[in-house]
Amino acid sequence: MAEQNSITNFSSFLECPNVKLEGGIIDGVTIGGITPDDATFLSMTASSVTISGGTIDDVSIGSLVPADGDFTSLSSSSVTFTGGTVDGVVIGGTTPSDGTFSTLTIDGAFTFPTTDGSANQVLTTDGAGVVSWQNSSDSAYEEVTSATKTMESNTAYGANLPAGITFTLPATSPAGSVISITGMQGIWSITQGASQAIRVGDSTTTTGVTGSITCDHYGDCIQMRCIVADLVWRVEYILGNLTLA
């Protein structure tokens, strides 16, 4: 039987569309065997890689007690975390840590605000998936002593400035919310935003930023209810006379 020569040296490279290594040594690294050696690869590219154990950059992959690792970026079309830590935040476990999210969307249906609301405000939805902080249906009260004030839904105001106060309708208001003004000192007026209007009996202010209502006397009072979300308010109660523009 003829002796088969061994190949011991490749001067340049070996190219093959399909290579299967079952054992042996490459550059002093044992391939296969009971105790394969550690090897260093400058790069590795594959369409699919499964790592069932070992270490990467001294990070244990698999094993009973995997080490902590630091990844500069992790991308995937779908990732499920059943445990471990992300940026020091425990995922799963008996006592998971608190995490911080720049935005939070649940099931693609609700987007929550990224900042805290004011004291005693509650979360409300606009019916289109946007959740925001609003005053409770139990109206809050605020005495105003500044020349201008942007109003908030479900809030009662005391107008207490001899020189007069210009109130502005809230930009967003759920239908059914209420605002009111109690005259204390000075003349008050209410201005509008784009596409907004105020209805008084069978009259309506000019739609948009040029529309407004102004009281005649410092003791005049008003209560209004939003009848079209964000846009239209109906005067329910008035003490005194109003000038509509």
RODO-2510 file (C-alpha; in nm, 4 decimals, decimal comma):
residues 245
     n   res          X          Y          Z
     1     m     0,0000     0,0000     0,0000
     2     a     0,1416     0,3342    -0,1023
     3     e     0,2292     0,5871     0,1675
     4     q     0,0159     0,9050     0,1685
     5     n     0,2208     1,2189     0,2125
     6     s     0,1180     1,4810     0,4707
     7     i     0,0697     1,8477     0,3816
     8     t     0,2642     2,0477     0,6363
     9     n     0,2921     2,3988     0,4921
    10     f     0,0763     2,6446     0,2971
    11     s     0,2828     2,9328     0,1640
    12     s    -0,0144     3,1567     0,0798
    13     f    -0,3712     3,0465     0,1422
    14     l    -0,6164     2,7669     0,0944
    15     e    -0,9494     2,8431    -0,0710
    16     c    -1,2328     2,5926    -0,0855
    17     p    -1,6121     2,6414    -0,1072
    18     n    -1,6721     2,3896     0,1698
    19     v    -1,4221     2,2834     0,4347
    20     k    -1,4993     2,0507     0,7263
    21     l    -1,2412     2,0174     1,0010
    22     e    -1,2919     1,7094     1,2214
    23     g    -0,9572     1,7195     1,4007
    24     g    -0,5939     1,8072     1,3790
    25     i    -0,3950     2,1241     1,4344
    26     i    -0,3921     2,4630     1,2579
    27     d    -0,1225     2,7132     1,3649
    28     g    -0,0705     2,5113     1,6804
    29     v    -0,4420     2,5194     1,7684
    30     t    -0,6111     2,1843     1,8304
    31     i    -0,9323     2,1436     1,6254
    32     g    -1,1732     1,8968     1,7853
    33     g    -1,0416     1,6531     2,0385
    34     i    -1,1278     1,6215     2,4039
    35     t    -0,9540     1,9439     2,5066
    36     p    -0,9370     2,1868     2,2146
    37     d    -0,7075     2,4854     2,2594
    38     d    -0,8156     2,8487     2,2660
    39     a    -0,7742     3,0344     1,9394
    40     t    -0,7764     3,3977     1,8348
    41     f    -0,9611     3,4976     1,5172
    42     l    -0,9167     3,8435     1,3689
    43     s    -1,2633     3,8274     1,2129
    44     m    -1,5420     3,5779     1,1591
    45     t    -1,8392     3,6230     0,9242
    46     a    -2,1348     3,3916     0,8883
    47     s    -2,5020     3,4204     0,7987
    48     s    -2,5926     3,2318     1,1160
    49     v    -2,3835     3,1646     1,4249
    50     t    -2,4881     2,9655     1,7318
    51     i    -2,2677     2,9993     2,0391
    52     s    -2,3457     2,7286     2,2911
    53     g    -2,0547     2,7926     2,5259
    54     g    -1,7061     2,9278     2,5681
    55     t    -1,5879     3,2849     2,6070
    56     i    -1,5823     3,6000     2,3941
    57     d    -1,3528     3,8800     2,5124
    58     d    -1,3288     3,6968     2,8470
    59     v    -1,7090     3,6899     2,8774
    60     s    -1,8528     3,3446     2,9500
    61     i    -2,1184     3,2380     2,7011
    62     g    -2,3496     2,9791     2,8511
    63     s    -2,2332     2,7778     3,1556
    64     l    -2,3946     2,7835     3,4983
    65     v    -2,2506     3,1207     3,6005
    66     p    -2,1947     3,3342     3,2893
    67     a    -1,9825     3,6446     3,3382
    68     d    -2,1036     4,0009     3,2844
    69     g    -2,0274     4,1391     2,9412
    70     d    -2,0229     4,4843     2,7856
    71     f    -2,1612     4,5286     2,4336
    72     t    -2,1293     4,8652     2,2563
    73     s    -2,4354     4,7847     2,0437
    74     l    -2,6864     4,5019     2,0033
    75     s    -2,9245     4,4872     1,7074
    76     s    -3,1957     4,2374     1,6285
    77     s    -3,5391     4,2420     1,4667
    78     s    -3,6716     4,0555     1,7700
    79     v    -3,5097     4,0156     2,1103
    80     t    -3,6575     3,8381     2,4121
    81     f    -3,4905     3,8890     2,7499
    82     t    -3,5751     3,6180     3,0025
    83     g    -3,3132     3,7224     3,2544
    84     g    -2,9797     3,8890     3,3054
    85     t    -2,8909     4,2577     3,3114
    86     v    -2,8937     4,5430     3,0581
    87     d    -2,6870     4,8491     3,1568
    88     g    -2,6915     4,7265     3,5149
    89     v    -3,0725     4,6847     3,5136
    90     v    -3,1943     4,3391     3,6187
    91     i    -3,4282     4,1865     3,3599
    92     g    -3,6601     3,9288     3,5118
    93     g    -3,5659     3,7711     3,8418
    94     t    -3,7429     3,7904     4,1744
    95     t    -3,6587     4,1569     4,2310
    96     p    -3,5953     4,3307     3,8981
    97     s    -3,4310     4,6719     3,9130
    98     d    -3,5847     4,9959     3,7936
    99     g    -3,5030     5,0953     3,4361
   100     t    -3,5328     5,4228     3,2455
   101     f    -3,6993     5,4424     2,9043
   102     s    -3,6924     5,7575     2,6888
   103     t    -4,0371     5,6629     2,5523
   104     l    -4,2798     5,3881     2,6457
   105     t    -4,5372     5,2496     2,4033
   106     i    -4,7593     4,9577     2,5062
   107     d    -4,8758     4,7128     2,2391
   108     g    -4,8575     4,9904     1,9806
   109     a    -5,1753     5,1391     2,1293
   110     f    -5,0723     5,3807     2,4050
   111     t    -4,7826     5,6276     2,4150
   112     f    -4,7133     5,7612     2,7638
   113     p    -4,5726     6,1057     2,8523
   114     t    -4,1995     6,1290     2,9170
   115     t    -4,2262     6,3807     3,2029
   116     d    -4,4148     6,3892     3,5293
   117     g    -4,7344     6,5905     3,5610
   118     s    -4,8259     6,8514     3,8195
   119     a    -4,9485     6,7661     4,1675
   120     n    -5,2914     6,5936     4,1712
   121     q    -5,3053     6,5545     3,7911
   122     v    -5,4235     6,2255     3,6394
   123     l    -5,3424     6,0365     3,3189
   124     t    -5,6075     6,0664     3,0478
   125     t    -5,6289     5,9436     2,6888
   126     d    -5,7452     6,1384     2,3854
   127     g    -5,9023     5,8235     2,2402
   128     a    -5,6288     5,7977     1,9747
   129     g    -5,3536     5,6350     2,1818
   130     v    -5,1930     5,9484     2,3282
   131     v    -5,1902     5,9560     2,7089
   132     s    -5,1269     6,2881     2,8824
   133     w    -5,1456     6,4506     3,2231
   134     q    -5,4664     6,6449     3,2949
   135     n    -5,6249     6,7968     3,6006
   136     s    -5,8732     6,5760     3,7826
   137     s    -6,2437     6,6131     3,7045
   138     d    -6,2606     6,7611     4,0539
   139     s    -6,1610     7,1125     3,9460
   140     a    -5,8475     7,2609     4,0925
   141     y    -5,8485     7,6271     4,1903
   142     e    -5,5828     7,8876     4,1167
   143     e    -5,5815     8,2580     4,2020
   144     v    -5,4131     8,4489     3,9188
   145     t    -5,2252     8,7742     3,9823
   146     s    -5,0200     8,7906     3,6595
   147     a    -5,1154     8,9741     3,3390
   148     t    -5,1456     8,6545     3,1294
   149     k    -5,2447     8,2976     3,2015
   150     t    -5,2758     7,9879     2,9818
   151     m    -5,5689     7,7925     3,1201
   152     e    -5,5823     7,4200     3,1936
   153     s    -5,8793     7,1882     3,1662
   154     n    -6,0900     7,1297     3,4776
   155     t    -5,9468     7,4293     3,6595
   156     a    -6,1224     7,7222     3,8259
   157     y    -5,9466     8,0599     3,8288
   158     g    -5,9754     8,3697     4,0406
   159     a    -5,8920     8,6855     3,8412
   160     n    -5,7186     8,9089     4,0950
   161     l    -5,5200     9,1825     3,9192
   162     p    -5,6473     9,5443     3,9059
   163     a    -5,4760     9,6007     3,5687
   164     g    -5,6652     9,3059     3,4172
   165     i    -5,5764     8,9535     3,3050
   166     t    -5,5722     8,7932     2,9609
   167     f    -5,6535     8,4209     2,9801
   168     t    -5,5843     8,1841     2,6889
   169     l    -5,7828     7,8670     2,6198
   170     p    -5,5884     7,5409     2,6749
   171     a    -5,4432     7,3968     2,3540
   172     t    -5,5733     7,0484     2,4370
   173     s    -5,8901     6,9666     2,6295
   174     p    -6,0971     6,6475     2,6404
   175     a    -6,4629     6,6934     2,5526
   176     g    -6,6607     6,7462     2,8729
   177     s    -6,3846     6,9273     3,0640
   178     v    -6,4726     7,2516     3,2437
   179     i    -6,2980     7,5845     3,3114
   180     s    -6,4266     7,8845     3,5053
   181     i    -6,3256     8,2353     3,6074
   182     t    -6,4365     8,4249     3,9169
   183     g    -6,3813     8,7996     3,8865
   184     m    -6,2056     8,9526     4,1889
   185     q    -6,0181     9,2594     4,0615
   186     g    -5,9736     9,4024     3,7134
   187     i    -6,1225     9,3173     3,3735
   188     w    -6,0525     8,9717     3,2369
   189     s    -6,0639     8,8376     2,8813
   190     i    -6,0247     8,4953     2,7172
   191     t    -5,8325     8,4582     2,3907
   192     q    -5,8263     8,1566     2,1583
   193     g    -5,5787     7,9439     1,9649
   194     a    -5,5936     7,8318     1,6021
   195     s    -5,9341     7,6825     1,5040
   196     q    -6,0810     7,7432     1,8501
   197     a    -6,4131     7,9149     1,9241
   198     i    -6,6444     7,9975     2,2165
   199     r    -7,0236     7,9756     2,1899
   200     v    -7,2445     8,2005     2,4011
   201     g    -7,6151     8,1316     2,3493
   202     d    -7,6729     8,1570     1,9745
   203     s    -7,3586     8,3655     1,9210
   204     t    -7,0041     8,2455     1,8502
   205     t    -6,6692     8,4203     1,8657
   206     t    -6,4562     8,4517     1,5534
   207     t    -6,2853     8,1190     1,4960
   208     g    -5,9097     8,1220     1,5559
   209     v    -5,6590     8,3519     1,7213
   210     t    -5,8562     8,6718     1,6517
   211     g    -6,1577     8,5532     1,8511
   212     s    -6,2079     8,6410     2,2196
   213     i    -6,4539     8,7288     2,4957
   214     t    -6,4128     9,0124     2,7474
   215     c    -6,6089     9,0842     3,0636
   216     d    -6,7609     9,4286     3,1322
   217     h    -6,7020     9,4520     3,5077
   218     y    -6,4390     9,3248     3,7485
   219     g    -6,6886     9,1061     3,9364
   220     d    -6,8107     8,9134     3,6299
   221     c    -6,7906     8,5312     3,6411
   222     i    -6,8057     8,2574     3,3773
   223     q    -6,8104     7,8782     3,3465
   224     m    -6,7503     7,6962     3,0165
   225     r    -6,7519     7,3333     2,9028
   226     c    -6,5552     7,1847     2,6112
   227     i    -6,8035     7,0357     2,3638
   228     v    -6,5594     6,9531     2,0807
   229     a    -6,2252     6,8225     2,2063
   230     d    -5,9546     7,0918     2,1942
   231     l    -6,1581     7,3293     1,9790
   232     v    -6,5053     7,4438     2,0873
   233     w    -6,6255     7,5688     2,4258
   234     r    -6,9849     7,6397     2,5358
   235     v    -7,0623     7,9011     2,8047
   236     e    -7,2860     7,7302     3,0598
   237     y    -7,3035     8,0046     3,3193
   238     i    -7,2273     8,3748     3,3265
   239     l    -7,2682     8,6517     3,5821
   240     g    -7,2432     8,9922     3,4090
   241     n    -7,2080     9,0819     3,0432
   242     l    -6,9617     8,9706     2,7766
   243     t    -6,8208     9,1346     2,4668
   244     l    -6,7570     8,8843     2,1866
   245     a    -6,4977     8,9389     1,9162
***
